[in-house]
C-alpha cells in the first residue's frame, strides 16, 4: 500500500498531430517538476517523465510525437 500516492495534476492539455498531450505538474523537495502524458487512440504513454520547465516538457513531448509519427508501423501477419 502506498501511503502518499502521487496523483497526476494535469495543468494543461492540448492536441498535437492527433495526440492528446497532458502536462502534469508536481513538486519534489520544493522543486516544481513537469511530466507529459501522450494519449492516442491506440493507447497512452509517459512521453516526458521529468522536465524542469513547462516549455521544456512541451518541446520534448512534441519531439516524442514526431518520432512516433515518423516511425514505420510494424504489422505482424
N, CA, C and O atoms as a Tripos MOL2 file, in Angstrom:
@<TRIPOS>MOLECULE
protein
  308   307    77     0     0
PROTEIN
NO_CHARGES

@<TRIPOS>ATOM
      1 N           0.8310   -1.1800    0.0000 N.3       1 UNK1
      2 CA          0.0000    0.0000    0.0000 C.3       1 UNK1
      3 C           0.8800    1.2490    0.0000 C.2       1 UNK1
      4 O           1.8470    1.3300    0.7570 O.2       1 UNK1
      5 N           0.5520    2.2000   -0.8310 N.am      2 UNK2
      6 CA          1.2820    3.4560   -0.9050 C.3       2 UNK2
      7 C           0.6430    4.4420    0.0610 C.2       2 UNK2
      8 O          -0.5520    4.7270   -0.0280 O.2       2 UNK2
      9 N           1.4440    4.9590    0.9820 N.am      3 UNK3
     10 CA          0.9050    5.8670    1.9860 C.3       3 UNK3
     11 C           0.5810    7.2430    1.4270 C.2       3 UNK3
     12 O          -0.4330    7.8370    1.7960 O.2       3 UNK3
     13 N           1.4300    7.7580    0.5420 N.am      4 UNK4
     14 CA          1.2040    9.0820   -0.0460 C.3       4 UNK4
     15 C           1.3020    8.9890   -1.5640 C.2       4 UNK4
     16 O           2.3140    9.3800   -2.1450 O.2       4 UNK4
     17 N           0.2650    8.4760   -2.2040 N.am      5 UNK5
     18 CA          0.3450    8.3450   -3.6670 C.3       5 UNK5
     19 C           0.4190    9.7090   -4.3460 C.2       5 UNK5
     20 O          -0.1240   10.6930   -3.8440 O.2       5 UNK5
     21 N           1.0910    9.7570   -5.4820 N.am      6 UNK6
     22 CA          1.2240   10.9930   -6.2430 C.3       6 UNK6
     23 C           0.2800   10.9210   -7.4330 C.2       6 UNK6
     24 O           0.6120   10.3330   -8.4620 O.2       6 UNK6
     25 N          -0.8900   11.5150   -7.2900 N.am      7 UNK7
     26 CA         -1.8730   11.5190   -8.3600 C.3       7 UNK7
     27 C          -1.4970   12.5890   -9.3850 C.2       7 UNK7
     28 O          -0.9430   13.6250   -9.0170 O.2       7 UNK7
     29 N          -1.7890   12.3560  -10.6560 N.am      8 UNK8
     30 CA         -1.4790   13.3790  -11.6670 C.3       8 UNK8
     31 C          -2.2370   14.6810  -11.4040 C.2       8 UNK8
     32 O          -3.4020   14.6760  -11.0070 O.2       8 UNK8
     33 N          -1.5550   15.7720  -11.6340 N.am      9 UNK9
     34 CA         -2.1440   17.1090  -11.5160 C.3       9 UNK9
     35 C          -2.0070   17.7660  -12.8860 C.2       9 UNK9
     36 O          -1.0790   18.5370  -13.1270 O.2       9 UNK9
     37 N          -2.9390   17.4530  -13.7740 N.am     10 UNK10
     38 CA         -2.8880   17.9680  -15.1430 C.3      10 UNK10
     39 C          -3.1980   19.4630  -15.1060 C.2      10 UNK10
     40 O          -4.2820   19.8700  -14.6890 O.2      10 UNK10
     41 N          -2.2370   20.2740  -15.5450 N.am     11 UNK11
     42 CA         -2.4200   21.7200  -15.5230 C.3      11 UNK11
     43 C          -2.7290   22.2860  -16.9030 C.2      11 UNK11
     44 O          -3.2090   23.4130  -17.0270 O.2      11 UNK11
     45 N          -2.4520   21.5010  -17.9350 N.am     12 UNK12
     46 CA         -2.7000   21.9760  -19.2960 C.3      12 UNK12
     47 C          -2.7180   20.7910  -20.2180 C.2      12 UNK12
     48 O          -1.9250   19.8640  -20.0530 O.2      12 UNK12
     49 N          -3.6200   20.8010  -21.2000 N.am     13 UNK13
     50 CA         -3.6440   19.7410  -22.2060 C.3      13 UNK13
     51 C          -4.0000   20.3440  -23.5560 C.2      13 UNK13
     52 O          -4.7020   21.3510  -23.6380 O.2      13 UNK13
     53 N          -3.5060   19.7120  -24.6070 N.am     14 UNK14
     54 CA         -3.7660   20.1870  -25.9590 C.3      14 UNK14
     55 C          -3.5690   19.0380  -26.9360 C.2      14 UNK14
     56 O          -2.9730   18.0170  -26.5940 O.2      14 UNK14
     57 N          -4.0670   19.2080  -28.1430 N.am     15 UNK15
     58 CA         -3.9310   18.2010  -29.1890 C.3      15 UNK15
     59 C          -2.7970   18.6050  -30.1210 C.2      15 UNK15
     60 O          -2.7090   19.7520  -30.5560 O.2      15 UNK15
     61 N          -1.9310   17.6350  -30.4190 N.am     16 UNK16
     62 CA         -0.8090   17.8580  -31.3270 C.3      16 UNK16
     63 C          -0.7060   16.6510  -32.2560 C.2      16 UNK16
     64 O          -0.4220   15.5380  -31.8130 O.2      16 UNK16
     65 N          -0.9370   16.8800  -33.5450 N.am     17 UNK17
     66 CA         -0.8520   15.8510  -34.5820 C.3      17 UNK17
     67 C          -1.7030   14.6080  -34.2500 C.2      17 UNK17
     68 O          -1.2890   13.4760  -34.5020 O.2      17 UNK17
     69 N          -2.8770   14.8390  -33.6880 N.am     18 UNK18
     70 CA         -3.7830   13.7410  -33.3770 C.3      18 UNK18
     71 C          -3.5530   13.0970  -32.0180 C.2      18 UNK18
     72 O          -4.2920   12.1880  -31.6400 O.2      18 UNK18
     73 N          -2.5680   13.5380  -31.2890 N.am     19 UNK19
     74 CA         -2.2750   13.0330  -29.9520 C.3      19 UNK19
     75 C          -2.7590   14.0640  -28.9370 C.2      19 UNK19
     76 O          -2.6460   15.2670  -29.1720 O.2      19 UNK19
     77 N          -3.2840   13.6110  -27.8410 N.am     20 UNK20
     78 CA         -3.6860   14.4980  -26.7420 C.3      20 UNK20
     79 C          -2.5400   14.5190  -25.7360 C.2      20 UNK20
     80 O          -2.2560   13.5050  -25.0980 O.2      20 UNK20
     81 N          -1.8830   15.6640  -25.5900 N.am     21 UNK21
     82 CA         -0.7670   15.8030  -24.6620 C.3      21 UNK21
     83 C          -1.2640   16.4700  -23.3880 C.2      21 UNK21
     84 O          -1.8980   17.5240  -23.4340 O.2      21 UNK21
     85 N          -0.9710   15.8450  -22.2490 N.am     22 UNK22
     86 CA         -1.4160   16.3480  -20.9490 C.3      22 UNK22
     87 C          -0.1990   16.6550  -20.0900 C.2      22 UNK22
     88 O           0.5940   15.7650  -19.7840 O.2      22 UNK22
     89 N          -0.0540   17.9130  -19.7040 N.am     23 UNK23
     90 CA          1.0780   18.3610  -18.9080 C.3      23 UNK23
     91 C           0.7210   18.2320  -17.4230 C.2      23 UNK23
     92 O          -0.2700   18.7900  -16.9520 O.2      23 UNK23
     93 N           1.5490   17.4890  -16.7120 N.am     24 UNK24
     94 CA          1.3650   17.2310  -15.2880 C.3      24 UNK24
     95 C           2.3860   18.0500  -14.5030 C.2      24 UNK24
     96 O           3.5510   18.1290  -14.8940 O.2      24 UNK24
     97 N           1.9610   18.6530  -13.4130 N.am     25 UNK25
     98 CA          2.8670   19.4330  -12.5570 C.3      25 UNK25
     99 C           2.8840   18.8310  -11.1710 C.2      25 UNK25
    100 O           1.8360   18.5250  -10.6020 O.2      25 UNK25
    101 N           4.0780   18.6610  -10.6280 N.am     26 UNK26
    102 CA          4.2150   18.1550   -9.2630 C.3      26 UNK26
    103 C           5.4060   18.8460   -8.6190 C.2      26 UNK26
    104 O           6.1220   19.6030   -9.2750 O.2      26 UNK26
    105 N           5.6160   18.5890   -7.3510 N.am     27 UNK27
    106 CA          6.7440   19.1790   -6.6350 C.3      27 UNK27
    107 C           7.4560   18.0890   -5.8500 C.2      27 UNK27
    108 O           6.8240   17.2170   -5.2520 O.2      27 UNK27
    109 N           8.7620   18.1530   -5.8640 N.am     28 UNK28
    110 CA          9.5930   17.2060   -5.1180 C.3      28 UNK28
    111 C          10.6810   18.0070   -4.4180 C.2      28 UNK28
    112 O          11.5030   18.6420   -5.0790 O.2      28 UNK28
    113 N          10.6960   17.9840   -3.1070 N.am     29 UNK29
    114 CA         11.6810   18.7060   -2.2930 C.3      29 UNK29
    115 C          11.7290   20.1970   -2.6590 C.2      29 UNK29
    116 O          12.8050   20.7910   -2.7220 O.2      29 UNK29
    117 N          10.5690   20.7870   -2.8970 N.am     30 UNK30
    118 CA         10.4760   22.2030   -3.2050 C.3      30 UNK30
    119 C          10.7180   22.5580   -4.6650 C.2      30 UNK30
    120 O          10.5540   23.7170   -5.0480 O.2      30 UNK30
    121 N          11.1010   21.5950   -5.4820 N.am     31 UNK31
    122 CA         11.3590   21.8280   -6.9110 C.3      31 UNK31
    123 C          10.1160   21.4510   -7.7100 C.2      31 UNK31
    124 O           9.6070   20.3390   -7.5710 O.2      31 UNK31
    125 N           9.6240   22.3630   -8.5440 N.am     32 UNK32
    126 CA          8.4780   22.0780   -9.4050 C.3      32 UNK32
    127 C           8.9650   21.2580  -10.5960 C.2      32 UNK32
    128 O           9.9380   21.6250  -11.2540 O.2      32 UNK32
    129 N           8.2930   20.1600  -10.8650 N.am     33 UNK33
    130 CA          8.6500   19.2660  -11.9630 C.3      33 UNK33
    131 C           7.4460   19.0870  -12.8740 C.2      33 UNK33
    132 O           6.2990   19.1800  -12.4370 O.2      33 UNK33
    133 N           7.7220   18.8290  -14.1400 N.am     34 UNK34
    134 CA          6.6660   18.6190  -15.1250 C.3      34 UNK34
    135 C           6.8580   17.2710  -15.8020 C.2      34 UNK34
    136 O           7.9860   16.8160  -15.9970 O.2      34 UNK34
    137 N           5.7620   16.6460  -16.1530 N.am     35 UNK35
    138 CA          5.7540   15.4150  -16.9300 C.3      35 UNK35
    139 C           4.6640   15.5710  -17.9820 C.2      35 UNK35
    140 O           3.7520   16.3820  -17.8200 O.2      35 UNK35
    141 N           4.7570   14.7980  -19.0580 N.am     36 UNK36
    142 CA          3.7390   14.8850  -20.1060 C.3      36 UNK36
    143 C           3.2860   13.4830  -20.4840 C.2      36 UNK36
    144 O           4.0990   12.6120  -20.7930 O.2      36 UNK36
    145 N           1.9810   13.2840  -20.4540 N.am     37 UNK37
    146 CA          1.3570   12.0500  -20.9120 C.3      37 UNK37
    147 C           0.9030   12.2600  -22.3460 C.2      37 UNK37
    148 O           0.3230   13.2970  -22.6690 O.2      37 UNK37
    149 N           1.1620   11.2850  -23.2070 N.am     38 UNK38
    150 CA          0.7400   11.3380  -24.6050 C.3      38 UNK38
    151 C          -0.3410   10.2830  -24.8140 C.2      38 UNK38
    152 O          -0.0920    9.0880  -24.6520 O.2      38 UNK38
    153 N          -1.5380   10.7300  -25.1720 N.am     39 UNK39
    154 CA         -2.6770    9.8350  -25.3750 C.3      39 UNK39
    155 C          -3.0290    9.7720  -26.8580 C.2      39 UNK39
    156 O          -3.0640   10.7900  -27.5480 O.2      39 UNK39
    157 N          -3.2850    8.5670  -27.3260 N.am     40 UNK40
    158 CA         -3.6380    8.3320  -28.7270 C.3      40 UNK40
    159 C          -4.7030    7.2520  -28.7480 C.2      40 UNK40
    160 O          -4.9350    6.5870  -27.7390 O.2      40 UNK40
    161 N          -5.3410    7.0770  -29.8700 N.am     41 UNK41
    162 CA         -6.4060    6.0720  -29.9760 C.3      41 UNK41
    163 C          -5.9030    4.6670  -29.6290 C.2      41 UNK41
    164 O          -6.6680    3.8330  -29.1460 O.2      41 UNK41
    165 N          -4.6140    4.4110  -29.8760 N.am     42 UNK42
    166 CA         -4.0500    3.0830  -29.6220 C.3      42 UNK42
    167 C          -3.5660    2.9080  -28.1890 C.2      42 UNK42
    168 O          -3.2000    1.7970  -27.8050 O.2      42 UNK42
    169 N          -3.5540    3.9710  -27.3840 N.am     43 UNK43
    170 CA         -3.1010    3.8550  -26.0090 C.3      43 UNK43
    171 C          -2.4890    5.1470  -25.5060 C.2      43 UNK43
    172 O          -2.6800    6.2110  -26.0960 O.2      43 UNK43
    173 N          -1.7490    5.0440  -24.4040 N.am     44 UNK44
    174 CA         -1.0990    6.2210  -23.8520 C.3      44 UNK44
    175 C           0.2890    5.8540  -23.3550 C.2      44 UNK44
    176 O           0.5950    4.6840  -23.1250 O.2      44 UNK44
    177 N           1.1240    6.8770  -23.1920 N.am     45 UNK45
    178 CA          2.4860    6.6690  -22.7220 C.3      45 UNK45
    179 C           2.9470    7.9020  -21.9710 C.2      45 UNK45
    180 O           2.4240    9.0000  -22.1630 O.2      45 UNK45
    181 N           3.9230    7.7050  -21.1230 N.am     46 UNK46
    182 CA          4.5550    8.8170  -20.4410 C.3      46 UNK46
    183 C           5.6540    9.3260  -21.3670 C.2      46 UNK46
    184 O           6.7570    8.7800  -21.3850 O.2      46 UNK46
    185 N           5.3560   10.3680  -22.1310 N.am     47 UNK47
    186 CA          6.2740   10.8830  -23.1510 C.3      47 UNK47
    187 C           7.4710   11.5870  -22.5190 C.2      47 UNK47
    188 O           8.5960   11.4520  -22.9990 O.2      47 UNK47
    189 N           7.2340   12.3300  -21.4530 N.am     48 UNK48
    190 CA          8.3040   13.0680  -20.7670 C.3      48 UNK48
    191 C           8.1690   12.7710  -19.2770 C.2      48 UNK48
    192 O           7.2600   13.2910  -18.6290 O.2      48 UNK48
    193 N           9.0490   11.9510  -18.7240 N.am     49 UNK49
    194 CA          8.9200   11.6190  -17.3060 C.3      49 UNK49
    195 C           9.3070   12.7480  -16.3570 C.2      49 UNK49
    196 O           8.7830   12.8220  -15.2460 O.2      49 UNK49
    197 N          10.2270   13.6370  -16.7800 N.am     50 UNK50
    198 CA         10.6550   14.7220  -15.8980 C.3      50 UNK50
    199 C          11.2520   15.8640  -16.7100 C.2      50 UNK50
    200 O          12.1120   15.6540  -17.5660 O.2      50 UNK50
    201 N          10.7830   17.0700  -16.4260 N.am     51 UNK51
    202 CA         11.3360   18.2910  -17.0150 C.3      51 UNK51
    203 C          11.2470   19.3760  -15.9590 C.2      51 UNK51
    204 O          10.3700   19.3470  -15.0960 O.2      51 UNK51
    205 N          12.1730   20.3450  -16.0330 N.am     52 UNK52
    206 CA         12.2140   21.3980  -15.0210 C.3      52 UNK52
    207 C          11.3920   22.6280  -15.3760 C.2      52 UNK52
    208 O          11.1170   23.4580  -14.5100 O.2      52 UNK52
    209 N          10.9910   22.7580  -16.6580 N.am     53 UNK53
    210 CA         10.1180   23.8650  -17.0580 C.3      53 UNK53
    211 C           8.9970   23.3150  -17.9280 C.2      53 UNK53
    212 O           9.1320   22.2650  -18.5570 O.2      53 UNK53
    213 N           7.9010   24.0380  -17.9490 N.am     54 UNK54
    214 CA          6.7700   23.6220  -18.7670 C.3      54 UNK54
    215 C           7.1320   23.7020  -20.2510 C.2      54 UNK54
    216 O           6.7150   22.8500  -21.0360 O.2      54 UNK54
    217 N           7.8920   24.7000  -20.6340 N.am     55 UNK55
    218 CA          8.3090   24.8590  -22.0300 C.3      55 UNK55
    219 C           9.1610   23.6800  -22.4810 C.2      55 UNK55
    220 O           8.9520   23.1430  -23.5690 O.2      55 UNK55
    221 N          10.1220   23.2710  -21.6500 N.am     56 UNK56
    222 CA         10.9670   22.1210  -21.9700 C.3      56 UNK56
    223 C          10.1270   20.8530  -22.0980 C.2      56 UNK56
    224 O          10.3440   20.0510  -23.0060 O.2      56 UNK56
    225 N           9.1780   20.6730  -21.1990 N.am     57 UNK57
    226 CA          8.3180   19.4900  -21.2230 C.3      57 UNK57
    227 C           7.5180   19.4220  -22.5180 C.2      57 UNK57
    228 O           7.4020   18.3550  -23.1200 O.2      57 UNK57
    229 N           6.9700   20.5440  -22.9460 N.am     58 UNK58
    230 CA          6.1610   20.5750  -24.1730 C.3      58 UNK58
    231 C           7.0210   20.3150  -25.3990 C.2      58 UNK58
    232 O           6.6110   19.5680  -26.2880 O.2      58 UNK58
    233 N           8.2050   20.9150  -25.4680 N.am     59 UNK59
    234 CA          9.1020   20.6710  -26.6010 C.3      59 UNK59
    235 C           9.4720   19.1890  -26.7090 C.2      59 UNK59
    236 O           9.4530   18.6110  -27.7950 O.2      59 UNK59
    237 N           9.8060   18.5910  -25.5710 N.am     60 UNK60
    238 CA         10.1860   17.1720  -25.5800 C.3      60 UNK60
    239 C           8.9970   16.2780  -25.9280 C.2      60 UNK60
    240 O           9.1720   15.2530  -26.5860 O.2      60 UNK60
    241 N           7.8000   16.6490  -25.4970 N.am     61 UNK61
    242 CA          6.6090   15.8660  -25.8280 C.3      61 UNK61
    243 C           6.3160   15.9300  -27.3230 C.2      61 UNK61
    244 O           5.9300   14.9300  -27.9280 O.2      61 UNK61
    245 N           6.4980   17.1040  -27.9140 N.am     62 UNK62
    246 CA          6.2860   17.2300  -29.3620 C.3      62 UNK62
    247 C           7.3210   16.4090  -30.1240 C.2      62 UNK62
    248 O           6.9920   15.7950  -31.1390 O.2      62 UNK62
    249 N           8.5690   16.3900  -29.6520 N.am     63 UNK63
    250 CA          9.5950   15.5420  -30.2730 C.3      63 UNK63
    251 C           9.2170   14.0630  -30.1660 C.2      63 UNK63
    252 O           9.4400   13.2940  -31.1010 O.2      63 UNK63
    253 N           8.6470   13.6720  -29.0320 N.am     64 UNK64
    254 CA          8.1970   12.2940  -28.8290 C.3      64 UNK64
    255 C           7.1430   11.9270  -29.8750 C.2      64 UNK64
    256 O           7.2390   10.8820  -30.5190 O.2      64 UNK64
    257 N           6.1420   12.7860  -30.0390 N.am     65 UNK65
    258 CA          5.0760   12.5270  -31.0150 C.3      65 UNK65
    259 C           5.6540   12.4940  -32.4230 C.2      65 UNK65
    260 O           5.3200   11.6000  -33.2010 O.2      65 UNK65
    261 N           6.5150   13.4500  -32.7670 N.am     66 UNK66
    262 CA          7.1100   13.4760  -34.1050 C.3      66 UNK66
    263 C           7.8930   12.2000  -34.3900 C.2      66 UNK66
    264 O           7.8300   11.6660  -35.4980 O.2      66 UNK66
    265 N           8.6240   11.7130  -33.4040 N.am     67 UNK67
    266 CA          9.3800   10.4730  -33.5820 C.3      67 UNK67
    267 C           8.4400    9.2940  -33.8190 C.2      67 UNK67
    268 O           8.7280    8.4290  -34.6470 O.2      67 UNK67
    269 N           7.3270    9.2520  -33.1050 N.am     68 UNK68
    270 CA          6.3650    8.1470  -33.2760 C.3      68 UNK68
    271 C           5.6670    8.2360  -34.6280 C.2      68 UNK68
    272 O           5.3680    7.2130  -35.2450 O.2      68 UNK68
    273 N           5.4090    9.4520  -35.0870 N.am     69 UNK69
    274 CA          4.7290    9.6420  -36.3730 C.3      69 UNK69
    275 C           5.6610    9.2890  -37.5370 C.2      69 UNK69
    276 O           5.1860    8.9040  -38.6060 O.2      69 UNK69
    277 N           6.9720    9.4140  -37.3490 N.am     70 UNK70
    278 CA          7.9250    9.1300  -38.4150 C.3      70 UNK70
    279 C           8.4440    7.6990  -38.3890 C.2      70 UNK70
    280 O           9.1970    7.3010  -39.2770 O.2      70 UNK70
    281 N           8.0540    6.9220  -37.3850 N.am     71 UNK71
    282 CA          8.4770    5.5310  -37.2890 C.3      71 UNK71
    283 C           7.4980    4.6540  -38.0560 C.2      71 UNK71
    284 O           6.2900    4.7450  -37.8390 O.2      71 UNK71
    285 N           8.0020    3.8050  -38.9510 N.am     72 UNK72
    286 CA          7.0850    2.9340  -39.7010 C.3      72 UNK72
    287 C           6.3250    1.9800  -38.7680 C.2      72 UNK72
    288 O           6.8590    1.5040  -37.7660 O.2      72 UNK72
    289 N           5.1090    1.7280  -39.1170 N.am     73 UNK73
    290 CA          4.2700    0.8160  -38.3390 C.3      73 UNK73
    291 C           4.6730   -0.6170  -38.6600 C.2      73 UNK73
    292 O           4.8130   -0.9850  -39.8260 O.2      73 UNK73
    293 N           4.8570   -1.4180  -37.6220 N.am     74 UNK74
    294 CA          5.1920   -2.8270  -37.8200 C.3      74 UNK74
    295 C           3.8940   -3.6310  -37.8100 C.2      74 UNK74
    296 O           3.1380   -3.5920  -36.8390 O.2      74 UNK74
    297 N           3.6490   -4.3410  -38.8710 N.am     75 UNK75
    298 CA          2.4420   -5.1620  -38.9450 C.3      75 UNK75
    299 C           2.8410   -6.6290  -38.8630 C.2      75 UNK75
    300 O           3.6570   -7.1110  -39.6490 O.2      75 UNK75
    301 N           2.2680   -7.3120  -37.9230 N.am     76 UNK76
    302 CA          2.5160   -8.7450  -37.7700 C.3      76 UNK76
    303 C           1.3730   -9.4850  -38.4420 C.2      76 UNK76
    304 O           0.2060   -9.3100  -38.0950 O.2      76 UNK76
    305 N           1.7300  -10.3080  -39.4040 N.am     77 UNK77
    306 CA          0.7180  -11.0220  -40.1680 C.3      77 UNK77
    307 C           0.5990  -12.4410  -39.6820 C.2      77 UNK77
    308 O          -0.2090  -13.2080  -40.2070 O.2      77 UNK77
@<TRIPOS>BOND
     1     1     2 1
     2     2     3 1
     3     3     4 2
     4     3     5 am
     5     5     6 1
     6     6     7 1
     7     7     8 2
     8     7     9 am
     9     9    10 1
    10    10    11 1
    11    11    12 2
    12    11    13 am
    13    13    14 1
    14    14    15 1
    15    15    16 2
    16    15    17 am
    17    17    18 1
    18    18    19 1
    19    19    20 2
    20    19    21 am
    21    21    22 1
    22    22    23 1
    23    23    24 2
    24    23    25 am
    25    25    26 1
    26    26    27 1
    27    27    28 2
    28    27    29 am
    29    29    30 1
    30    30    31 1
    31    31    32 2
    32    31    33 am
    33    33    34 1
    34    34    35 1
    35    35    36 2
    36    35    37 am
    37    37    38 1
    38    38    39 1
    39    39    40 2
    40    39    41 am
    41    41    42 1
    42    42    43 1
    43    43    44 2
    44    43    45 am
    45    45    46 1
    46    46    47 1
    47    47    48 2
    48    47    49 am
    49    49    50 1
    50    50    51 1
    51    51    52 2
    52    51    53 am
    53    53    54 1
    54    54    55 1
    55    55    56 2
    56    55    57 am
    57    57    58 1
    58    58    59 1
    59    59    60 2
    60    59    61 am
    61    61    62 1
    62    62    63 1
    63    63    64 2
    64    63    65 am
    65    65    66 1
    66    66    67 1
    67    67    68 2
    68    67    69 am
    69    69    70 1
    70    70    71 1
    71    71    72 2
    72    71    73 am
    73    73    74 1
    74    74    75 1
    75    75    76 2
    76    75    77 am
    77    77    78 1
    78    78    79 1
    79    79    80 2
    80    79    81 am
    81    81    82 1
    82    82    83 1
    83    83    84 2
    84    83    85 am
    85    85    86 1
    86    86    87 1
    87    87    88 2
    88    87    89 am
    89    89    90 1
    90    90    91 1
    91    91    92 2
    92    91    93 am
    93    93    94 1
    94    94    95 1
    95    95    96 2
    96    95    97 am
    97    97    98 1
    98    98    99 1
    99    99   100 2
   100    99   101 am
   101   101   102 1
   102   102   103 1
   103   103   104 2
   104   103   105 am
   105   105   106 1
   106   106   107 1
   107   107   108 2
   108   107   109 am
   109   109   110 1
   110   110   111 1
   111   111   112 2
   112   111   113 am
   113   113   114 1
   114   114   115 1
   115   115   116 2
   116   115   117 am
   117   117   118 1
   118   118   119 1
   119   119   120 2
   120   119   121 am
   121   121   122 1
   122   122   123 1
   123   123   124 2
   124   123   125 am
   125   125   126 1
   126   126   127 1
   127   127   128 2
   128   127   129 am
   129   129   130 1
   130   130   131 1
   131   131   132 2
   132   131   133 am
   133   133   134 1
   134   134   135 1
   135   135   136 2
   136   135   137 am
   137   137   138 1
   138   138   139 1
   139   139   140 2
   140   139   141 am
   141   141   142 1
   142   142   143 1
   143   143   144 2
   144   143   145 am
   145   145   146 1
   146   146   147 1
   147   147   148 2
   148   147   149 am
   149   149   150 1
   150   150   151 1
   151   151   152 2
   152   151   153 am
   153   153   154 1
   154   154   155 1
   155   155   156 2
   156   155   157 am
   157   157   158 1
   158   158   159 1
   159   159   160 2
   160   159   161 am
   161   161   162 1
   162   162   163 1
   163   163   164 2
   164   163   165 am
   165   165   166 1
   166   166   167 1
   167   167   168 2
   168   167   169 am
   169   169   170 1
   170   170   171 1
   171   171   172 2
   172   171   173 am
   173   173   174 1
   174   174   175 1
   175   175   176 2
   176   175   177 am
   177   177   178 1
   178   178   179 1
   179   179   180 2
   180   179   181 am
   181   181   182 1
   182   182   183 1
   183   183   184 2
   184   183   185 am
   185   185   186 1
   186   186   187 1
   187   187   188 2
   188   187   189 am
   189   189   190 1
   190   190   191 1
   191   191   192 2
   192   191   193 am
   193   193   194 1
   194   194   195 1
   195   195   196 2
   196   195   197 am
   197   197   198 1
   198   198   199 1
   199   199   200 2
   200   199   201 am
   201   201   202 1
   202   202   203 1
   203   203   204 2
   204   203   205 am
   205   205   206 1
   206   206   207 1
   207   207   208 2
   208   207   209 am
   209   209   210 1
   210   210   211 1
   211   211   212 2
   212   211   213 am
   213   213   214 1
   214   214   215 1
   215   215   216 2
   216   215   217 am
   217   217   218 1
   218   218   219 1
   219   219   220 2
   220   219   221 am
   221   221   222 1
   222   222   223 1
   223   223   224 2
   224   223   225 am
   225   225   226 1
   226   226   227 1
   227   227   228 2
   228   227   229 am
   229   229   230 1
   230   230   231 1
   231   231   232 2
   232   231   233 am
   233   233   234 1
   234   234   235 1
   235   235   236 2
   236   235   237 am
   237   237   238 1
   238   238   239 1
   239   239   240 2
   240   239   241 am
   241   241   242 1
   242   242   243 1
   243   243   244 2
   244   243   245 am
   245   245   246 1
   246   246   247 1
   247   247   248 2
   248   247   249 am
   249   249   250 1
   250   250   251 1
   251   251   252 2
   252   251   253 am
   253   253   254 1
   254   254   255 1
   255   255   256 2
   256   255   257 am
   257   257   258 1
   258   258   259 1
   259   259   260 2
   260   259   261 am
   261   261   262 1
   262   262   263 1
   263   263   264 2
   264   263   265 am
   265   265   266 1
   266   266   267 1
   267   267   268 2
   268   267   269 am
   269   269   270 1
   270   270   271 1
   271   271   272 2
   272   271   273 am
   273   273   274 1
   274   274   275 1
   275   275   276 2
   276   275   277 am
   277   277   278 1
   278   278   279 1
   279   279   280 2
   280   279   281 am
   281   281   282 1
   282   282   283 1
   283   283   284 2
   284   283   285 am
   285   285   286 1
   286   286   287 1
   287   287   288 2
   288   287   289 am
   289   289   290 1
   290   290   291 1
   291   291   292 2
   292   291   293 am
   293   293   294 1
   294   294   295 1
   295   295   296 2
   296   295   297 am
   297   297   298 1
   298   298   299 1
   299   299   300 2
   300   299   301 am
   301   301   302 1
   302   302   303 1
   303   303   304 2
   304   303   305 am
   305   305   306 1
   306   306   307 1
   307   307   308 2
@<TRIPOS>SUBSTRUCTURE
     1 UNK1         2 RESIDUE 1 A UNK
     2 UNK2         6 RESIDUE 1 A UNK
     3 UNK3        10 RESIDUE 1 A UNK
     4 UNK4        14 RESIDUE 1 A UNK
     5 UNK5        18 RESIDUE 1 A UNK
     6 UNK6        22 RESIDUE 1 A UNK
     7 UNK7        26 RESIDUE 1 A UNK
     8 UNK8        30 RESIDUE 1 A UNK
     9 UNK9        34 RESIDUE 1 A UNK
    10 UNK10       38 RESIDUE 1 A UNK
    11 UNK11       42 RESIDUE 1 A UNK
    12 UNK12       46 RESIDUE 1 A UNK
    13 UNK13       50 RESIDUE 1 A UNK
    14 UNK14       54 RESIDUE 1 A UNK
    15 UNK15       58 RESIDUE 1 A UNK
    16 UNK16       62 RESIDUE 1 A UNK
    17 UNK17       66 RESIDUE 1 A UNK
    18 UNK18       70 RESIDUE 1 A UNK
    19 UNK19       74 RESIDUE 1 A UNK
    20 UNK20       78 RESIDUE 1 A UNK
    21 UNK21       82 RESIDUE 1 A UNK
    22 UNK22       86 RESIDUE 1 A UNK
    23 UNK23       90 RESIDUE 1 A UNK
    24 UNK24       94 RESIDUE 1 A UNK
    25 UNK25       98 RESIDUE 1 A UNK
    26 UNK26      102 RESIDUE 1 A UNK
    27 UNK27      106 RESIDUE 1 A UNK
    28 UNK28      110 RESIDUE 1 A UNK
    29 UNK29      114 RESIDUE 1 A UNK
    30 UNK30      118 RESIDUE 1 A UNK
    31 UNK31      122 RESIDUE 1 A UNK
    32 UNK32      126 RESIDUE 1 A UNK
    33 UNK33      130 RESIDUE 1 A UNK
    34 UNK34      134 RESIDUE 1 A UNK
    35 UNK35      138 RESIDUE 1 A UNK
    36 UNK36      142 RESIDUE 1 A UNK
    37 UNK37      146 RESIDUE 1 A UNK
    38 UNK38      150 RESIDUE 1 A UNK
    39 UNK39      154 RESIDUE 1 A UNK
    40 UNK40      158 RESIDUE 1 A UNK
    41 UNK41      162 RESIDUE 1 A UNK
    42 UNK42      166 RESIDUE 1 A UNK
    43 UNK43      170 RESIDUE 1 A UNK
    44 UNK44      174 RESIDUE 1 A UNK
    45 UNK45      178 RESIDUE 1 A UNK
    46 UNK46      182 RESIDUE 1 A UNK
    47 UNK47      186 RESIDUE 1 A UNK
    48 UNK48      190 RESIDUE 1 A UNK
    49 UNK49      194 RESIDUE 1 A UNK
    50 UNK50      198 RESIDUE 1 A UNK
    51 UNK51      202 RESIDUE 1 A UNK
    52 UNK52      206 RESIDUE 1 A UNK
    53 UNK53      210 RESIDUE 1 A UNK
    54 UNK54      214 RESIDUE 1 A UNK
    55 UNK55      218 RESIDUE 1 A UNK
    56 UNK56      222 RESIDUE 1 A UNK
    57 UNK57      226 RESIDUE 1 A UNK
    58 UNK58      230 RESIDUE 1 A UNK
    59 UNK59      234 RESIDUE 1 A UNK
    60 UNK60      238 RESIDUE 1 A UNK
    61 UNK61      242 RESIDUE 1 A UNK
    62 UNK62      246 RESIDUE 1 A UNK
    63 UNK63      250 RESIDUE 1 A UNK
    64 UNK64      254 RESIDUE 1 A UNK
    65 UNK65      258 RESIDUE 1 A UNK
    66 UNK66      262 RESIDUE 1 A UNK
    67 UNK67      266 RESIDUE 1 A UNK
    68 UNK68      270 RESIDUE 1 A UNK
    69 UNK69      274 RESIDUE 1 A UNK
    70 UNK70      278 RESIDUE 1 A UNK
    71 UNK71      282 RESIDUE 1 A UNK
    72 UNK72      286 RESIDUE 1 A UNK
    73 UNK73      290 RESIDUE 1 A UNK
    74 UNK74      294 RESIDUE 1 A UNK
    75 UNK75      298 RESIDUE 1 A UNK
    76 UNK76      302 RESIDUE 1 A UNK
    77 UNK77      306 RESIDUE 1 A UNK
